[in-house]
Every structure is written in structure tokens, then in C-alpha cells.
Amino acid sequence: MDWQNDVSFCEGGIVNPNEMVNLLSNDLELESIRDVLSARYEKMQTLFRDTAADDEAWRQDGCGIANPRHYKDVLLEIPRGLFGEENDMWCGVNGILSRPDVGIDLPTWMQRRGVQPRQRIMVIAEVPQRARHGAGMLLLSSPWAFHSMEYRALPKNRLIRSVIEAYMCEKNAVVYMTDCRKIYDGVGMAQRQHEVSYRRILQREIDLFGPTTIIGFGSKVLEALCPDVVANSDEGFAHRVCHHPYETTYNGIRALFFAHPSSANAATHNCVVSNIREENPGLSRDEALFRYYTNWN
């Protein structure tokens, strides 16, 4: 599939980008950069089709960041100065921006052009992880940075790219992607401090999108949506999902929980591949993992 031409990315209809901007701005105290978030959605739509980070148009966003060095196709650096020093949550002495590697992923959604989807699949990952960045800035991206034509083509994204494509094509779905914990920082404080806000935002995303199926990648997603399942079981998450996804319902919605597809999750993936090959000998590692994430109806 030719993603640039065959896929609709973050266009209105199913979900409106303005609804996402309002949701994040209100619940995460991001009102001061609301225009930046709106402009970023528009820019991501352009980047999805054509990455052109050095183009003069990058300077014309009108979102308050004049220096083009802040513009990256994968990560947009939003400096502390745009937040306003009165914003204690972000700019206080112990505010979020006092820590390194602060990240947020804007929720995104995709579907094939010219096709009426039969399903709405909501893919929920754990955190918008960042690495090797200093303090004093927010690093804005999207889940798996699919908005970047060049980044999504990297070999390390081959598995998740093929899985999401299968959801769009084989399952004829519009796919919505988000994180259960909205803010990441390098010391882990933001992941824990704002848990109530994260759960409230996630529930509102579910209400807005109206999924027919929820796909959860990683143990933190199961904890966020089904805390009673975790609390009332001695079975570890990796053991629970290494043969097949753990299936339950969330508020009447079918929910499937998988091992996280990150290559850093190699030990669990090895277990998954071994189990898949018992029933399907001869499959390559990539084929076995692809089957694990997509072989459900």
C-alpha cells in the first residue's frame, strides 16, 4: 500500500483534530501552546505525504516559534518560554520542564482513502518515550511518528508499520493511536504524578472515537483500563500474553492486550515467536510476530 496516497491521516470526519487539541490543552494545562498543537496537526498532515524539514514553509506556521531549528519532522521542540512562567505544572521549580526527555505524542488516526471502514480499532501504547534530550523543552511527536514519511520507513518500524497496515486493510478499519500515559519524562515523575488526568483523557478519547475493538500494547495499558484484573491476579503480564493476546471487555468494548511491539521487548518476543512456531513451524521471526499481532477476528 502506498501510504502517502492511499491513507487518510488525521483528517476530520471520524475525529476532529480540534477536539484533540481542546482535550489535551484543558486537561494537561497546555492552553498557552494550544495554537502550536493545532498548527502541528496541520504540519503532520503535510509531513505524512512529504517530509520537507528544510522548506521555507516551516517558518510560516504562525505558532510563535520563529527559529526554524526547532522544527523537526519527527520531533517538534517547544521551548519553555512559550508556556509562561506562571504555569507551575510545567515551569515551576519542580515542574515538568525542569526534567530531561519530556515528551507528548499527539493522538493520530488513519484509514484507507475511498473505503468505508467496517471497524474502529483503537491502539493504545504505554508512554511517549524520549531519550538523550535536555531539560527546558517539550518534545512533540505522534505514536511511532507515523506522521513522518522517512521515519515510518525505517527498518526498526517494519513490524508496527505492517501491523497497523493490516488493521487498515485486512480488517478494513480506521485505526486510532494514542498513549495511556500522556506525558513522559526521563526520571519517570510525570508518568506517575498525573495518572488521574491520563485516565480521564483516555476515557474521553474512547468516548470520542467509539472503538469497536481496543488493542493494548504493554502492561501499563492493562493496568490503566482493567486495574481489577491486575490486582486480582498473580499471573505476570508477560506470561499472560506470550501465547496469545489476553482478551476481556472494557465498558462493553472488546479489548485485546498484547506484548509491546518495541524491539526492546526482545525476551517476551522470543517467547511469543517460540509459541507461534509450535503451531506454525517454518515461520520467520517477523512472520511469527506479525501473525501474533494480527491473527484475530
N, C-alpha and C positions, 0 to 999 in steps of 0.2 A: 504494500500500500504506500502511495506517495503522500506522506503526512502533510507536506506543505499545501497540496492542492485538494486532497481528499478529506481532510479533517477540519471540522469547525472547532475553533479554540476560544473558549471564554466569550462566546457571543451570547447575546440576550435570548430570551425565549424560555429556556429551562431555568436558568438562574440569571439574575441581572448583576453585573459587576458592582453597581452602586449599592446593592443590598449587602454585598460582602464588605465593601468599604465602610458602610454605616455600622455593620455588626462589629468589625474589628476596632473601628475608631471609638465607639461608645464603650465597649467592654474592656479594652486594653489601654484606655486613656491616650489615644493616638489622634485626638481631634486636631492637634496642631500640624499634623502631616497628612490630613485627610486628602488634600489636593495631590500630594505626592503619590499616595496609594492609588487614587483614581487615574493619574497620569501613567502610573506603572502598568496598570491593566491594559491601557491603550498601547503602551510601548511593547508589552509582552505579545500582544496580538500581532504586531509588526514583526517582532523578532521570531515568532513562530514560523513565519514564512520566509524571512530573510534576515540573517544576522549581519548587521552593519554598524558595529560599535563605533567606527571612526567617522560615520556620516555626520555632516553638519547639522542634520535634523536633531541629533542628540542634544544640541544646545538650546533647542526651542521648546522644551517641554512646558515651560511656564510654571514649574512646580517649586521654584525657589532655590534650585541648585544650579548655580551658574557655571561652576567649574566642571568641564567635561571629564576630568579624571575620575569623578565619582561615578561615572556611568560604565557599567559592565554589562555584557549581555547575560551573564549568569547571575551575578550578584550586583545589586544596586546599594552603594554605601550612602546611608543617610546620616549626616553628621549631627552630633549632639546639639549644635546651635539651632537647629530647626525645631527642636522640641520645646524650647522655652525653659529657663531655669526654674520657673515656678512649678514645673511638672515634677513633683517629688518622686513619684513612682519610677520615672525614667532618669531624672537628672539630680536627684538628691545625693547626699554624701554616700549613702549605701544603695543608690538607685541602680537600676538595671544596667545603665550605660557606664557605670563605674567598673564593669567586669568585661573580660575579653570574649570574643566569639559570640556576640549577641545576634541571634537570627530569628526571623519570622518568614514563613512561607505563605504566600497568598494562595488561598484555595483556587483550584482551577477545574475546568470541566471540558470534555471533548466528546465529539461524536462524528460519525461519518456524514459528509455532506450528501444531501439528496436522499437520505434514508430515514424513514420513520422508525425510531428505536422501539423495541418491544420491552426493554428492561431499563431500569435506572440502577446502576451499580455505584455504590459509594465506597471508595477505597480510603481507609484511614490508616495512616502510618503513625509513628510514635512522636518524633521531635524533629524540628528543622535544624539539624546539627550543622555546626560550622567548626572550622579549625584554622589555627595559625593566623588569627586576626587580632589586632589590639583592641583596647577599650575605647569608648567615646563615640561609637557609631553603631547603627543598626544595619545589619546586612539582610537585604530583602531579596527573596527569590520565590520559587514555587516548588511544590513536591517533585523531586527528581529533576527539577529545572527543565521540564519538557518544553517550556516556552523558548528555549534556546535551540535553534536548529543544529548547531555544531555540538553542543553538549549532549543532547539526547542521542547523537550518533556515536558517542564514544563506546569502545568495547565494554567498559565496566557497566554500561546501562543496557547491554543487549538483552539480559533476562527480563528486567522490568518493562522494557520497551515492548518486547514480544508478548508479554502477559497482558499489558494494557491494550495492545492492538487486538489480541484475541478476544478480549472483553468487548471491544467495539465491533469487531467483525463477526466472530463465531457466535457470540452471544447477543449480537445485534443490540448493543446497549449504549446509552450515553453514560460516560464514566466521570464521576466527580471525585477529586483527590484532595485530601486535607490531612492535617496532623491532629492528634488528640491533645497534645500539649503545644500551645501556640507559640510560646517563646522559649528559646534555648539560650543558655549562656555557658561559658566554658567551665564554670565552677558548680553548675547544677542548681543554683538557688532559684532561678526563675522557673525551672521545671516544677519545683515543689511549692513555691510560695503562692502561686496563683491558680491552684488546682480547681477551686470553686468556679472561677471565671472561665477556665478552659472547658469545664464540663457544661457550663451554661451556654457557651458559644457553640460547642459541638452539638448540643441538643437543638439549638436554633438552626444550625446548618442542616441537620437531619429533617427538621420541620420544613425548611425552605426547599430542599431538594426532593424530598419524598421518595427515598430509595425503595426499590423492591428487594434489593439484597445489599447487605453491608459486608464488606471484606475488611477484616482487621489484620494488619501486619505487625506482629510482635506482642509481647506480654502486656505492655503498658496499655494497649488498646482494650484488651480483655478486662484489665483492672478498671479502666475508665467506664466501660459500658456495662460490665457484669461483675461488680465487686463482690457480690454474694457468691458467685461461682468460685472465685479465687479464695475467698475467706473460708468456704466450707469444703475445701478440697486439699488433700495433702499431695496431690499429683502435680509435679512441676510442669510449667508451660511447655518446655521443650519436649518432654515425654508425651504430653497431651497431643501435640501436633506433628510429631515426627513420622507418623504413619499416614495420616490424612488430616484434613482440617478439622478443628473442633467446631461442631455446629450447635447452635442454640437459636433462640429468638430474642430480639430486643424490642420491647413495646409492640409486639406482633410482627416485626420485620425479621425475615430470615437473616441470620448473622453467621458468617464463616470466619474462623480465626486461623491464620497460618503463621509459620515461622517467618520472621522478617526476611525479605529477599536480598538484603545487603550482603555483599561478598565478605564482609567482616563476620558474618554469621556462619562461618565455614563448618564448625563442628556439627551444628544442627543440620546443615545442608548435607553433610556426609551421611548422617543417619537417614535423612529423607531419601537420598539417592539410593542407598543400600536397600531400603524397604521397597521403593518403587521398582527396583531391578529384580526383586524376588518375584514379582508378578509379571514383569516385562523385561526379561533378560535381553541383553544386547543394546539397550538404550545408552546413549552417551550421557555424560553428566548433565549437559544443557538440556537434552531431551527429557531426562527424568525430572528435572526441576520444573521445566515447562509443563509437563503432564501434572505434576503435583499442584501447581497453582491454577490450572485451567480445566482439569478433568472433573468438573462438577456441573450439574444441570439445575 
